[in-house]
């Protein structure tokens, strides 16, 4: 019985970082991401190799990158302009949307 309790505790503790960073409203993120669709695709699967795939990426990574573009600590003229208009809530929503999409490898595996 104690082993089962320890196992459950370990599982819950291992999920805490994921649960802690699953902020954002993916439904709102879908709406807010419309400007991203031209380069990154409606679901984050880009059709042009020069634009990164966003579908299925880690939300915390995408949020950091967007904040870095917004704050201009990461330089790209196009992304600095787009990200410069985003609030923290917008970033959380948009990254929640893309993080919840199936990546290209997940689609190909089906």
N, CA and C of each residue as an Amber inpcrd file, in Angstrom:
protein
   330
   0.8180000  -1.1990000   0.0000000   0.0000000   0.0000000   0.0000000
   0.8570000   1.2560000   0.0000000   1.9400000   1.2370000   0.8230000
   2.8230000   2.3990000   0.8870000   3.5040000   2.6330000  -0.4510000
   3.8400000   1.5490000  -1.1420000   4.4920000   1.6960000  -2.4430000
   3.5560000   2.3730000  -3.4390000   2.2880000   2.0390000  -3.3810000
   1.3130000   2.6630000  -4.2700000   1.1850000   4.1530000  -3.9640000
   1.1670000   4.5010000  -2.6890000   1.0860000   5.9090000  -2.3020000
   2.3220000   6.6680000  -2.7760000   3.4800000   6.0580000  -2.6430000
   4.7110000   6.6970000  -3.1040000   4.6880000   6.8780000  -4.6200000
   4.2030000   5.8830000  -5.3220000   4.1340000   5.9650000  -6.7780000
   3.2120000   7.0970000  -7.2150000   2.0460000   7.1930000  -6.5830000
   1.0950000   8.2650000  -6.9170000   1.7090000   9.6200000  -6.6100000
   2.3700000   9.7370000  -5.4710000   3.0180000  10.9910000  -5.0920000
   4.0800000  11.3800000  -6.1140000   4.8930000  10.4190000  -6.5230000
   5.9280000  10.7050000  -7.5150000   5.3370000  11.1460000  -8.8480000
   4.2830000  10.5010000  -9.2670000   3.6290000  10.8720000 -10.5220000
   3.0900000  12.2960000 -10.4340000   2.3990000  12.6020000  -9.3490000
   1.8440000  13.9480000  -9.1870000   2.9340000  15.0050000  -9.1170000
   4.0090000  14.7200000  -8.4110000   5.1120000  15.6770000  -8.3250000
   5.7920000  15.8700000  -9.6710000   5.8800000  14.8250000 -10.4630000
   6.5160000  14.9500000 -11.7730000   5.6560000  15.7680000 -12.7350000
   4.3670000  15.8070000 -12.5100000   3.4770000  16.5860000 -13.3780000
   3.3680000  18.0420000 -12.9740000   3.8310000  18.3980000 -11.7990000
   3.6810000  19.7670000 -11.3100000   4.2590000  20.8140000 -12.2520000
   5.4780000  20.6410000 -12.8040000   5.9770000  21.6660000 -13.7150000
   5.0810000  21.8500000 -14.9320000   4.5330000  20.7620000 -15.4660000
   3.6420000  20.8500000 -16.6140000   2.3580000  21.5770000 -16.2300000
   1.7930000  21.2060000 -15.0960000   0.5450000  21.8430000 -14.6600000
   0.7780000  23.3090000 -14.3360000   1.9230000  23.6320000 -13.7830000
   2.2120000  25.0050000 -13.3990000   2.3370000  25.9070000 -14.6130000
   2.7280000  25.3500000 -15.7560000   2.9200000  26.1960000 -16.9170000
   1.8550000  26.0070000 -17.9880000   0.7540000  25.4120000 -17.6520000
  -0.2950000  25.2590000 -18.6480000  -1.2900000  26.4000000 -18.5420000
  -0.7470000  27.6090000 -18.3920000  -1.5840000  28.8070000 -18.3480000
  -2.0420000  29.1480000 -19.7620000  -3.0220000  29.9780000 -19.8420000
  -3.4920000  30.4330000 -21.1420000  -4.7650000  29.7400000 -21.5630000
  -5.4830000  30.4270000 -22.4060000  -6.7510000  29.9530000 -22.9250000
  -6.5540000  29.6180000 -24.4040000  -6.5060000  28.3390000 -24.7190000
  -6.2360000  27.9050000 -26.0850000  -7.3050000  28.3760000 -27.0680000
  -8.5540000  28.4600000 -26.6310000  -9.6270000  28.9320000 -27.5220000
  -9.3760000  30.3850000 -27.9120000  -9.0410000  31.2030000 -26.9180000
  -8.7030000  32.6040000 -27.1990000  -7.4250000  32.6650000 -28.0340000
  -6.4920000  31.7740000 -27.7430000  -5.2390000  31.7340000 -28.4820000
  -5.4420000  31.4590000 -29.9580000  -6.4040000  30.6180000 -30.2710000
  -6.7070000  30.3480000 -31.6810000  -7.1380000  31.6380000 -32.3820000
  -7.9860000  32.3980000 -31.7280000  -8.4570000  33.6610000 -32.3070000
  -7.3100000  34.6700000 -32.4110000  -6.5300000  34.7570000 -31.3570000
  -5.4410000  35.7390000 -31.3080000  -4.2850000  35.3880000 -32.2360000
  -4.2020000  34.1440000 -32.6770000  -3.0760000  33.7060000 -33.5030000
  -3.3030000  33.9320000 -34.9910000  -4.4120000  34.5460000 -35.3630000
  -4.7180000  34.6960000 -36.7890000  -3.5970000  35.3770000 -37.5710000
  -2.9470000  36.3620000 -36.9770000  -1.8600000  37.0570000 -37.6680000
  -0.6620000  36.1290000 -37.8950000  -0.5440000  35.0860000 -37.1020000
   0.5700000  34.1290000 -37.2060000   0.3790000  33.1520000 -38.3670000
  -0.8590000  32.9830000 -38.8000000  -1.1980000  31.9450000 -39.7710000
  -0.4720000  32.0990000 -41.1040000  -0.2130000  33.3270000 -41.5260000
   0.4160000  33.5430000 -42.8350000   1.7710000  32.8410000 -42.9370000
   2.5180000  32.8360000 -41.8550000   3.8510000  32.2140000 -41.8790000
   3.8770000  30.8360000 -41.2230000   3.1750000  30.6900000 -40.1080000
   3.2740000  29.4700000 -39.3070000   2.1140000  28.4980000 -39.5150000
   1.1390000  28.8550000 -40.3280000   0.0000000  27.9860000 -40.5790000
  -1.0580000  28.1010000 -39.4900000  -2.2960000  27.7910000 -39.8280000
  -3.4240000  27.9480000 -38.9010000  -3.2830000  27.0960000 -37.6470000
  -2.6540000  25.9340000 -37.7780000  -2.4790000  25.0670000 -36.6140000
  -1.0120000  24.9520000 -36.2100000  -0.1730000  25.8200000 -36.7740000
   1.2390000  25.8300000 -36.4080000   2.1150000  24.9410000 -37.2580000
   1.5580000  24.4110000 -38.3340000   2.3540000  23.5990000 -39.2540000
   2.6270000  24.4480000 -40.4900000   3.8380000  24.9740000 -40.5390000
   4.2440000  25.8610000 -41.6160000   4.4070000  25.0900000 -42.9150000
   4.0460000  25.7310000 -44.0170000   4.2480000  25.1080000 -45.3280000
   5.5420000  25.5880000 -45.9620000   6.1970000  26.5600000 -45.3490000
   7.4600000  27.0880000 -45.8500000   8.5820000  26.7030000 -44.8850000
   9.6490000  26.1020000 -45.3760000  10.7120000  25.6390000 -44.4740000
  11.4300000  26.7560000 -43.7040000  11.3180000  27.9880000 -44.1480000
  12.0030000  29.0810000 -43.4390000  11.2750000  29.5070000 -42.1720000
  10.0170000  29.0690000 -42.0070000   9.2480000  29.4410000 -40.8180000
   9.1330000  28.2480000 -39.8710000   9.4060000  28.4550000 -38.5970000
   9.3530000  27.3380000 -37.6380000   7.9590000  26.7410000 -37.4790000
   7.9460000  25.4410000 -37.2390000   6.7170000  24.7380000 -36.8770000
   6.4220000  25.0480000 -35.4130000   5.2110000  25.4420000 -35.1090000
   4.8280000  25.7730000 -33.7420000   3.9630000  24.7010000 -33.1060000
   3.2930000  23.9050000 -33.9230000   2.3810000  22.8760000 -33.4110000
   3.1080000  21.8960000 -32.5140000   2.5730000  21.7160000 -31.3020000
   3.1080000  20.7380000 -30.3780000   4.3790000  21.1560000 -29.6530000
   4.8450000  22.3780000 -29.8850000   6.0370000  22.8520000 -29.1840000
   5.7270000  23.0880000 -27.7090000   6.7580000  23.1220000 -26.8890000
   6.5940000  23.3830000 -25.4590000   6.0870000  24.8110000 -25.2500000
   5.0310000  24.9380000 -24.4750000   4.4260000  26.2460000 -24.2540000
   5.3970000  27.2120000 -23.5940000   6.1310000  26.7500000 -22.5950000
   7.0430000  27.6610000 -21.8960000   8.1490000  28.1600000 -22.8190000
   8.6190000  27.3280000 -23.7190000   9.6410000  27.7420000 -24.6860000
   9.0800000  28.8090000 -25.6260000   7.8970000  28.5550000 -26.1960000
   7.3110000  29.5250000 -27.1210000   7.0270000  30.8530000 -26.4210000
   6.5500000  30.7940000 -25.1790000   6.2590000  32.0170000 -24.4310000
   7.5370000  32.8180000 -24.2020000   8.6210000  32.1330000 -23.8510000
   9.8960000  32.8330000 -23.6390000  10.3660000  33.4880000 -24.9270000
  10.2830000  32.7680000 -26.0240000  10.7180000  33.3100000 -27.3130000
   9.8980000  34.5420000 -27.6780000   8.5750000  34.4720000 -27.5110000
   7.7320000  35.6310000 -27.8290000   8.0530000  36.8220000 -26.9390000
   8.2870000  36.5740000 -25.6570000   8.6650000  37.6770000 -24.7590000
  10.0130000  38.2710000 -25.1580000  10.9380000  37.4160000 -25.5600000
  12.2470000  37.9020000 -26.0100000  12.1080000  38.7540000 -27.2760000
  11.2470000  38.3490000 -28.2060000  10.9930000  39.1770000 -29.3900000
  10.3280000  40.4930000 -28.9790000   9.3480000  40.4070000 -28.0930000
   8.6380000  41.6060000 -27.6430000   9.5920000  42.5880000 -26.9710000
  10.4990000  42.0680000 -26.1400000  11.4320000  42.9180000 -25.4010000
  12.6850000  43.2640000 -26.2140000  12.7510000  42.7410000 -27.4260000
  13.8660000  42.9570000 -28.3550000  15.2060000  42.4020000 -27.8620000
  15.1660000  41.4230000 -26.9580000  16.4050000  40.7470000 -26.5850000
  16.7120000  39.6400000 -27.6020000  15.7520000  39.3580000 -28.4650000
  15.9350000  38.4480000 -29.5960000  15.5160000  39.2400000 -30.8260000
  16.3540000  39.2780000 -31.8560000  16.0970000  40.1610000 -32.9890000
  15.5870000  39.4510000 -34.2290000  14.4750000  39.9300000 -34.7040000
  13.9220000  39.5820000 -36.0020000  12.9100000  40.6780000 -36.2860000
  13.1300000  41.4350000 -37.3330000  12.3010000  42.6130000 -37.5970000
  10.8110000  42.2820000 -37.6560000  10.4660000  41.1860000 -38.2880000
   9.0500000  40.8170000 -38.4110000   8.4870000  40.4050000 -37.0590000
   9.1790000  39.4950000 -36.3850000   8.6770000  39.0010000 -35.0910000
   8.7100000  40.0780000 -34.0120000   9.7080000  40.9590000 -34.0250000
   9.7370000  42.0580000 -33.0510000   8.4960000  42.9230000 -33.2040000
   8.0960000  43.1700000 -34.4390000   6.9050000  43.9790000 -34.6810000
   5.6340000  43.3080000 -34.2060000   5.4650000  42.0530000 -34.5450000
   4.2550000  41.3330000 -34.1210000   4.2130000  41.1570000 -32.6070000
   5.3090000  40.6680000 -32.0410000   5.3420000  40.3790000 -30.6050000
   5.2700000  41.6510000 -29.7690000   5.7150000  42.7610000 -30.3380000
   5.6930000  44.0290000 -29.6070000   4.2990000  44.4810000 -29.2120000
   3.2880000  43.9440000 -29.8680000   1.9010000  44.3300000 -29.5740000
   1.2160000  43.3850000 -28.5820000   1.9010000  42.3090000 -28.1910000
   1.2690000  41.2670000 -27.3690000   1.4180000  41.5420000 -25.8720000
   0.3340000  41.3100000 -25.1410000   0.3820000  41.3520000 -23.6810000
   0.8400000  39.9790000 -23.1790000   1.1420000  39.8820000 -21.8950000
   1.4830000  38.5780000 -21.3170000   0.3380000  37.5900000 -21.4930000
  -0.8890000  38.0620000 -21.3290000  -2.0640000  37.1870000 -21.5070000
  -2.1700000  36.7050000 -22.9450000  -1.9300000  37.5980000 -23.9100000
  -1.9550000  37.1960000 -25.3170000  -0.9310000  36.0910000 -25.5780000
   0.2560000  36.2620000 -25.0330000   1.3290000  35.2780000 -25.2200000
   0.9300000  33.9380000 -24.6210000   0.3770000  33.9440000 -23.4340000
  -0.0500000  32.6880000 -22.8000000  -1.1490000  32.0140000 -23.6160000
  -2.1010000  32.7970000 -24.1220000  -3.1990000  32.2300000 -24.9080000
  -2.7020000  31.6440000 -26.2290000  -1.8900000  32.4010000 -26.9400000
  -1.3900000  31.9440000 -28.2460000  -0.5310000  30.7010000 -28.0880000
   0.3470000  30.7130000 -27.0980000   1.2090000  29.5430000 -26.9150000
   0.4300000  28.3330000 -26.4120000  -0.6500000  28.5660000 -25.6720000
  -1.5120000  27.4490000 -25.2570000  -2.1420000  26.8120000 -26.4910000
  -2.5800000  27.6330000 -27.4360000  -3.1850000  27.1290000 -28.6730000
  -2.1980000  26.2500000 -29.4410000  -1.0180000  26.7930000 -29.7100000
  -0.0540000  26.0380000 -30.4990000   0.4810000  24.8110000 -29.7600000
   0.6810000  24.9080000 -28.4680000   1.1790000  23.7640000 -27.6900000
   0.1880000  22.6050000 -27.7140000  -1.0940000  22.9000000 -27.8670000
  -2.1260000  21.8640000 -27.8590000  -2.4170000  21.2830000 -29.2410000
  -1.7070000  21.7570000 -30.2640000  -1.9010000  21.2310000 -31.6150000
  -0.9830000  20.0270000 -31.8360000  -1.3950000  19.1480000 -32.7240000
  -0.5630000  17.9930000 -33.0500000   0.5790000  18.4300000 -33.9400000
   1.7700000  18.0220000 -33.5750000   2.9400000  18.3110000 -34.4000000
   2.9370000  17.4630000 -35.6560000   3.7690000  17.8060000 -36.5860000
   3.8330000  17.1150000 -37.8780000   4.1660000  15.6340000 -37.7010000
   5.0850000  15.2980000 -36.7980000   5.4350000  13.8890000 -36.6130000
   4.2760000  13.1090000 -36.0310000   3.4710000  13.7430000 -35.1770000
   2.3020000  13.0650000 -34.6230000   1.2650000  12.7850000 -35.7040000
   1.1180000  13.7130000 -36.6380000   0.1740000  13.5360000 -37.7360000
   0.6600000  12.4450000 -38.6800000   1.9550000  12.4370000 -38.9870000
   2.5220000  11.4500000 -39.9010000   2.4730000  10.0450000 -39.3300000
   2.5200000   9.9310000 -37.9970000   2.4950000   8.6100000 -37.3530000
   1.1190000   7.9430000 -37.4340000   0.0930000   8.6930000 -37.7540000
  -1.2670000   8.1220000 -37.7900000  -1.5580000   7.4260000 -39.0810000
